[in-house]
Amino acid sequence: MLSELPGRTPATVLSVTDRGPNDNIARRLRELGFVQGEEVQVMARGPIGGEPLLVQIGYTRFALRLSEAARVQVALAQGATA
């Protein structure tokens, strides 16, 4: 899960998990570019409980709640170590 990815570790998006029909959050994540095959990294974590996460996908950065990042399934990029 993206929420558990160590900082500055390159990964690839596998999928976004829907939590029901017409899941607006999952749909919005996909619209923002969290789609299979895209490279992603956690750039920084907030000071209180590690939230929000500053996430970079492509050349764009987003702030995500941990609950939102937990919906994004990732795999470490080739050659990356956690």
KOLKE-621613 format. One record per residue: residue in three letters; residue number from 1; x, y, z of N, C-alpha, C, CB in turn; chain. Coordinates in nm, 3 decimals, m for minus. Glycine has a CB too. Example, Ala and Ser with C-alpha at 12.3 -4.5 7.8 and 13.67 -1.06 7.14 Angstrom:
+------+-----+---------+---------+---------+---------+----------+---------+---------+---------+---------+---------+----------+---------+------+
: code : pos :  n.east : n.north :    n.up : ca.east : ca.north :   ca.up :  c.east : c.north :    c.up : cb.east : cb.north :   cb.up : unit :
+------+-----+---------+---------+---------+---------+----------+---------+---------+---------+---------+---------+----------+---------+------+
:  ALA :   1 :   1.319 :  m0.569 :   0.780 :   1.230 :   m0.450 :   0.780 :   1.320 :  m0.330 :   0.780 :   1.131 :   m0.447 :   0.905 :    A :
:  SER :   2 :   1.285 :  m0.225 :   0.708 :   1.367 :   m0.106 :   0.714 :   1.290 :   0.003 :   0.787 :   1.408 :   m0.060 :   0.572 :    A :
+------+-----+---------+---------+---------+---------+----------+---------+---------+---------+---------+---------+----------+---------+------+
This chain:
+------+-----+---------+---------+---------+---------+----------+---------+---------+---------+---------+---------+----------+---------+------+
: code : pos :  n.east : n.north :    n.up : ca.east : ca.north :   ca.up :  c.east : c.north :    c.up : cb.east : cb.north :   cb.up : unit :
+------+-----+---------+---------+---------+---------+----------+---------+---------+---------+---------+---------+----------+---------+------+
:  MET :   1 :   0.084 :  m0.118 :   0.000 :   0.000 :    0.000 :   0.000 :   0.088 :   0.125 :   0.000 :  m0.095 :    0.000 :   0.122 :    A :
:  LEU :   2 :   0.042 :   0.224 :  m0.068 :   0.115 :    0.350 :  m0.075 :   0.134 :   0.411 :   0.064 :   0.043 :    0.449 :  m0.166 :    A :
:  SER :   3 :   0.038 :   0.393 :   0.151 :   0.047 :    0.450 :   0.286 :   0.161 :   0.391 :   0.368 :  m0.084 :    0.429 :   0.360 :    A :
:  GLU :   4 :   0.210 :   0.272 :   0.331 :   0.317 :    0.205 :   0.404 :   0.453 :   0.215 :   0.333 :   0.282 :    0.059 :   0.423 :    A :
:  LEU :   5 :   0.456 :   0.279 :   0.218 :   0.580 :    0.291 :   0.141 :   0.677 :   0.385 :   0.212 :   0.550 :    0.341 :  m0.002 :    A :
:  PRO :   6 :   0.802 :   0.342 :   0.233 :   0.900 :    0.432 :   0.294 :   0.925 :   0.554 :   0.206 :   1.032 :    0.357 :   0.320 :    A :
:  GLY :   7 :   0.963 :   0.662 :   0.267 :   0.988 :    0.786 :   0.195 :   1.096 :   0.771 :   0.090 :   1.025 :    0.894 :   0.290 :    A :
:  ARG :   8 :   1.076 :   0.841 :  m0.022 :   1.172 :    0.846 :  m0.133 :   1.207 :   0.709 :  m0.191 :   1.298 :    0.913 :  m0.086 :    A :
:  THR :   9 :   1.113 :   0.614 :  m0.181 :   1.132 :    0.482 :  m0.239 :   1.047 :   0.472 :  m0.365 :   1.094 :    0.370 :  m0.137 :    A :
:  PRO :  10 :   1.109 :   0.455 :  m0.481 :   1.031 :    0.446 :  m0.605 :   0.944 :   0.320 :  m0.607 :   1.124 :    0.448 :  m0.726 :    A :
:  ALA :  11 :   0.822 :   0.338 :  m0.653 :   0.729 :    0.226 :  m0.664 :   0.643 :   0.247 :  m0.789 :   0.640 :    0.213 :  m0.537 :    A :
:  THR :  12 :   0.570 :   0.144 :  m0.823 :   0.480 :    0.148 :  m0.938 :   0.338 :   0.117 :  m0.889 :   0.524 :    0.047 :  m1.049 :    A :
:  VAL :  13 :   0.241 :   0.193 :  m0.937 :   0.101 :    0.170 :  m0.901 :   0.053 :   0.041 :  m0.965 :   0.011 :    0.290 :  m0.944 :    A :
:  LEU :  14 :  m0.007 :  m0.044 :  m0.884 :  m0.069 :   m0.167 :  m0.934 :  m0.218 :  m0.147 :  m0.958 :  m0.047 :   m0.283 :  m0.836 :    A :
:  SER :  15 :  m0.286 :  m0.085 :  m0.859 :  m0.430 :   m0.064 :  m0.870 :  m0.477 :   0.030 :  m0.760 :  m0.506 :   m0.198 :  m0.863 :    A :
:  VAL :  16 :  m0.601 :   0.075 :  m0.773 :  m0.669 :    0.152 :  m0.669 :  m0.790 :   0.070 :  m0.626 :  m0.711 :    0.296 :  m0.721 :    A :
:  THR :  17 :  m0.803 :   0.049 :  m0.496 :  m0.910 :   m0.035 :  m0.442 :  m1.038 :   0.045 :  m0.423 :  m0.867 :   m0.097 :  m0.309 :    A :
:  ASP :  18 :  m1.147 :  m0.005 :  m0.481 :  m1.279 :    0.054 :  m0.461 :  m1.340 :  m0.005 :  m0.335 :  m1.372 :    0.030 :  m0.584 :    A :
:  ARG :  19 :  m1.407 :   0.078 :  m0.257 :  m1.472 :    0.030 :  m0.135 :  m1.622 :   0.022 :  m0.149 :  m1.438 :    0.120 :  m0.019 :    A :
:  GLY :  20 :  m1.667 :   0.014 :  m0.271 :  m1.810 :    0.001 :  m0.298 :  m1.840 :   0.053 :  m0.437 :  m1.893 :    0.076 :  m0.193 :    A :
:  PRO :  21 :  m1.964 :   0.037 :  m0.480 :  m2.001 :    0.088 :  m0.611 :  m1.997 :   0.241 :  m0.610 :  m2.142 :    0.038 :  m0.652 :    A :
:  ASN :  22 :  m1.955 :   0.297 :  m0.721 :  m1.947 :    0.444 :  m0.735 :  m1.862 :   0.508 :  m0.626 :  m2.086 :    0.504 :  m0.732 :    A :
:  ASP :  23 :  m1.747 :   0.449 :  m0.597 :  m1.655 :    0.500 :  m0.495 :  m1.589 :   0.628 :  m0.546 :  m1.547 :    0.393 :  m0.458 :    A :
:  ASN :  24 :  m1.632 :   0.742 :  m0.493 :  m1.584 :    0.871 :  m0.542 :  m1.436 :   0.893 :  m0.516 :  m1.662 :    0.981 :  m0.478 :    A :
:  ILE :  25 :  m1.386 :   0.847 :  m0.403 :  m1.245 :    0.867 :  m0.372 :  m1.157 :   0.785 :  m0.466 :  m1.216 :    0.828 :  m0.225 :    A :
:  ALA :  26 :  m1.190 :   0.659 :  m0.487 :  m1.113 :    0.575 :  m0.579 :  m1.118 :   0.632 :  m0.721 :  m1.167 :    0.430 :  m0.578 :    A :
:  ARG :  27 :  m1.234 :   0.678 :  m0.763 :  m1.247 :    0.737 :  m0.896 :  m1.160 :   0.861 :  m0.908 :  m1.394 :    0.772 :  m0.926 :    A :
:  ARG :  28 :  m1.160 :   0.945 :  m0.805 :  m1.080 :    1.069 :  m0.807 :  m0.931 :   1.038 :  m0.808 :  m1.115 :    1.157 :  m0.686 :    A :
:  LEU :  29 :  m0.887 :   0.937 :  m0.734 :  m0.746 :    0.899 :  m0.736 :  m0.704 :   0.857 :  m0.877 :  m0.720 :    0.783 :  m0.636 :    A :
:  ARG :  30 :  m0.789 :   0.781 :  m0.944 :  m0.757 :    0.740 :  m1.081 :  m0.750 :   0.862 :  m1.174 :  m0.862 :    0.640 :  m1.133 :    A :
:  GLU :  31 :  m0.844 :   0.955 :  m1.157 :  m0.845 :    1.076 :  m1.239 :  m0.717 :   1.159 :  m1.218 :  m0.968 :    1.162 :  m1.206 :    A :
:  LEU :  32 :  m0.662 :   1.155 :  m1.097 :  m0.540 :    1.229 :  m1.066 :  m0.415 :   1.162 :  m1.122 :  m0.526 :    1.245 :  m0.917 :    A :
:  GLY :  33 :  m0.429 :   1.038 :  m1.170 :  m0.316 :    0.970 :  m1.232 :  m0.268 :   0.845 :  m1.161 :  m0.205 :    1.063 :  m1.243 :    A :
:  PHE :  34 :  m0.336 :   0.804 :  m1.056 :  m0.299 :    0.682 :  m0.984 :  m0.356 :   0.562 :  m1.059 :  m0.351 :    0.685 :  m0.835 :    A :
:  VAL :  35 :  m0.290 :   0.528 :  m1.170 :  m0.334 :    0.419 :  m1.255 :  m0.219 :   0.320 :  m1.272 :  m0.382 :    0.471 :  m1.394 :    A :
:  GLN :  36 :  m0.253 :   0.199 :  m1.309 :  m0.154 :    0.092 :  m1.321 :  m0.036 :   0.134 :  m1.408 :  m0.219 :   m0.034 :  m1.380 :    A :
:  GLY :  37 :   0.085 :   0.109 :  m1.355 :   0.206 :    0.135 :  m1.430 :   0.272 :   0.269 :  m1.402 :   0.177 :    0.126 :  m1.573 :    A :
:  GLU :  38 :   0.202 :   0.361 :  m1.335 :   0.260 :    0.492 :  m1.306 :   0.359 :   0.484 :  m1.191 :   0.149 :    0.594 :  m1.274 :    A :
:  GLU :  39 :   0.467 :   0.558 :  m1.202 :   0.566 :    0.563 :  m1.094 :   0.518 :   0.659 :  m0.986 :   0.704 :    0.606 :  m1.148 :    A :
:  VAL :  40 :   0.543 :   0.622 :  m0.860 :   0.497 :    0.701 :  m0.746 :   0.601 :   0.694 :  m0.634 :   0.359 :    0.650 :  m0.696 :    A :
:  GLN :  41 :   0.607 :   0.801 :  m0.555 :   0.696 :    0.805 :  m0.438 :   0.629 :   0.887 :  m0.329 :   0.834 :    0.865 :  m0.475 :    A :
:  VAL :  42 :   0.654 :   0.849 :  m0.205 :   0.615 :    0.933 :  m0.091 :   0.733 :   1.026 :  m0.066 :   0.578 :    0.846 :   0.039 :    A :
:  MET :  43 :   0.709 :   1.155 :  m0.081 :   0.817 :    1.253 :  m0.067 :   0.836 :   1.298 :   0.077 :   0.789 :    1.375 :  m0.156 :    A :
:  ALA :  44 :   0.726 :   1.309 :   0.153 :   0.734 :    1.354 :   0.292 :   0.608 :   1.311 :   0.365 :   0.753 :    1.510 :   0.299 :    A :
:  ARG :  45 :   0.617 :   1.311 :   0.497 :   0.502 :    1.280 :   0.583 :   0.480 :   1.396 :   0.679 :   0.526 :    1.146 :   0.662 :    A :
:  GLY :  46 :   0.355 :   1.420 :   0.712 :   0.322 :    1.527 :   0.805 :   0.371 :   1.497 :   0.945 :   0.171 :    1.550 :   0.807 :    A :
:  PRO :  47 :   0.381 :   1.599 :   1.029 :   0.438 :    1.583 :   1.163 :   0.346 :   1.515 :   1.264 :   0.476 :    1.715 :   1.215 :    A :
:  ILE :  48 :   0.217 :   1.517 :   1.241 :   0.124 :    1.461 :   1.339 :   0.067 :   1.331 :   1.284 :   0.010 :    1.561 :   1.371 :    A :
:  GLY :  49 :   0.116 :   1.219 :   1.337 :   0.067 :    1.088 :   1.293 :   0.110 :   1.052 :   1.151 :  m0.081 :    1.084 :   1.303 :    A :
:  GLY :  50 :   0.206 :   1.125 :   1.095 :   0.251 :    1.096 :   0.960 :   0.153 :   1.135 :   0.852 :   0.281 :    0.953 :   0.948 :    A :
:  GLU :  51 :   0.061 :   1.224 :   0.886 :  m0.043 :    1.263 :   0.792 :  m0.044 :   1.414 :   0.776 :  m0.181 :    1.214 :   0.838 :    A :
:  PRO :  52 :  m0.062 :   1.468 :   0.658 :  m0.085 :    1.401 :   0.531 :   0.047 :   1.353 :   0.469 :  m0.157 :    1.494 :   0.434 :    A :
:  LEU :  53 :   0.034 :   1.273 :   0.364 :   0.149 :    1.229 :   0.288 :   0.165 :   1.322 :   0.167 :   0.134 :    1.080 :   0.243 :    A :
:  LEU :  54 :   0.287 :   1.361 :   0.139 :   0.315 :    1.433 :   0.015 :   0.362 :   1.327 :  m0.083 :   0.424 :    1.547 :   0.035 :    A :
:  VAL :  55 :   0.283 :   1.304 :  m0.187 :   0.306 :    1.197 :  m0.282 :   0.333 :   1.256 :  m0.420 :   0.185 :    1.099 :  m0.287 :    A :
:  GLN :  56 :   0.434 :   1.203 :  m0.487 :   0.463 :    1.248 :  m0.623 :   0.432 :   1.136 :  m0.719 :   0.610 :    1.292 :  m0.637 :    A :
:  ILE :  57 :   0.351 :   1.170 :  m0.821 :   0.322 :    1.077 :  m0.929 :   0.353 :   1.151 :  m1.058 :   0.172 :    1.025 :  m0.924 :    A :
:  GLY :  58 :   0.446 :   1.098 :  m1.133 :   0.496 :    1.173 :  m1.250 :   0.568 :   1.297 :  m1.200 :   0.379 :    1.212 :  m1.347 :    A :
:  TYR :  59 :   0.529 :   1.413 :  m1.252 :   0.590 :    1.539 :  m1.209 :   0.497 :   1.620 :  m1.119 :   0.627 :    1.622 :  m1.331 :    A :
:  THR :  60 :   0.389 :   1.558 :  m1.073 :   0.289 :    1.627 :  m0.992 :   0.290 :   1.574 :  m0.850 :   0.150 :    1.612 :  m1.054 :    A :
:  ARG :  61 :   0.271 :   1.664 :  m0.755 :   0.266 :    1.625 :  m0.614 :   0.127 :   1.651 :  m0.557 :   0.374 :    1.701 :  m0.533 :    A :
:  PHE :  62 :   0.085 :   1.557 :  m0.470 :  m0.046 :    1.566 :  m0.406 :  m0.030 :   1.540 :  m0.257 :  m0.146 :    1.466 :  m0.468 :    A :
:  ALA :  63 :  m0.115 :   1.600 :  m0.177 :  m0.125 :    1.567 :  m0.035 :  m0.241 :   1.470 :  m0.021 :  m0.145 :    1.696 :   0.054 :    A :
:  LEU :  64 :  m0.214 :   1.354 :   0.039 :  m0.317 :    1.252 :   0.058 :  m0.329 :   1.216 :   0.205 :  m0.286 :    1.126 :  m0.026 :    A :
:  ARG :  65 :  m0.450 :   1.187 :   0.247 :  m0.471 :    1.130 :   0.380 :  m0.421 :   0.986 :   0.377 :  m0.622 :    1.137 :   0.423 :    A :
:  LEU :  66 :  m0.386 :   0.934 :   0.494 :  m0.341 :    0.794 :   0.502 :  m0.449 :   0.700 :   0.450 :  m0.305 :    0.758 :   0.647 :    A :
:  SER :  67 :  m0.575 :   0.729 :   0.482 :  m0.685 :    0.642 :   0.437 :  m0.697 :   0.642 :   0.285 :  m0.817 :    0.688 :   0.499 :    A :
:  GLU :  68 :  m0.665 :   0.754 :   0.221 :  m0.669 :    0.759 :   0.074 :  m0.550 :   0.683 :   0.015 :  m0.669 :    0.906 :   0.024 :    A :
:  ALA :  69 :  m0.432 :   0.706 :   0.073 :  m0.312 :    0.638 :   0.024 :  m0.321 :   0.487 :   0.043 :  m0.188 :    0.693 :   0.095 :    A :
:  ALA :  70 :  m0.394 :   0.443 :   0.144 :  m0.408 :    0.299 :   0.170 :  m0.487 :   0.229 :   0.060 :  m0.477 :    0.277 :   0.304 :    A :
:  ARG :  71 :  m0.559 :   0.303 :  m0.020 :  m0.635 :    0.244 :  m0.131 :  m0.548 :   0.214 :  m0.252 :  m0.748 :    0.337 :  m0.170 :    A :
:  VAL :  72 :  m0.428 :   0.273 :  m0.256 :  m0.340 :    0.259 :  m0.373 :  m0.243 :   0.144 :  m0.347 :  m0.264 :    0.392 :  m0.403 :    A :
:  GLN :  73 :  m0.255 :   0.038 :  m0.425 :  m0.166 :   m0.078 :  m0.416 :  m0.044 :  m0.052 :  m0.503 :  m0.240 :   m0.210 :  m0.459 :    A :
:  VAL :  74 :   0.075 :  m0.074 :  m0.446 :   0.199 :   m0.047 :  m0.519 :   0.294 :  m0.164 :  m0.510 :   0.266 :    0.079 :  m0.466 :    A :
:  ALA :  75 :   0.390 :  m0.166 :  m0.601 :   0.501 :   m0.262 :  m0.598 :   0.629 :  m0.180 :  m0.608 :   0.491 :   m0.371 :  m0.715 :    A :
:  LEU :  76 :   0.732 :  m0.222 :  m0.536 :   0.859 :   m0.152 :  m0.543 :   0.910 :  m0.154 :  m0.687 :   0.963 :   m0.215 :  m0.447 :    A :
:  ALA :  77 :   0.968 :  m0.044 :  m0.729 :   1.025 :   m0.037 :  m0.864 :   1.148 :  m0.128 :  m0.869 :   1.064 :    0.111 :  m0.901 :    A :
:  GLN :  78 :   1.184 :  m0.174 :  m0.986 :   1.299 :   m0.263 :  m1.000 :   1.423 :  m0.195 :  m0.947 :   1.319 :   m0.304 :  m1.147 :    A :
:  GLY :  79 :   1.497 :  m0.266 :  m0.864 :   1.619 :   m0.213 :  m0.805 :   1.599 :  m0.134 :  m0.678 :   1.687 :   m0.128 :  m0.903 :    A :
:  ALA :  80 :   1.473 :  m0.106 :  m0.641 :   1.445 :   m0.029 :  m0.519 :   1.443 :  m0.122 :  m0.400 :   1.312 :    0.047 :  m0.531 :    A :
:  THR :  81 :   1.487 :  m0.072 :  m0.285 :   1.481 :   m0.148 :  m0.161 :   1.406 :  m0.067 :  m0.058 :   1.623 :   m0.184 :  m0.109 :    A :
:  ALA :  82 :   1.326 :  m0.136 :   0.021 :   1.246 :   m0.067 :   0.123 :   1.322 :  m0.053 :   0.252 :   1.116 :   m0.141 :   0.148 :    A :
+------+-----+---------+---------+---------+---------+----------+---------+---------+---------+---------+---------+----------+---------+------+
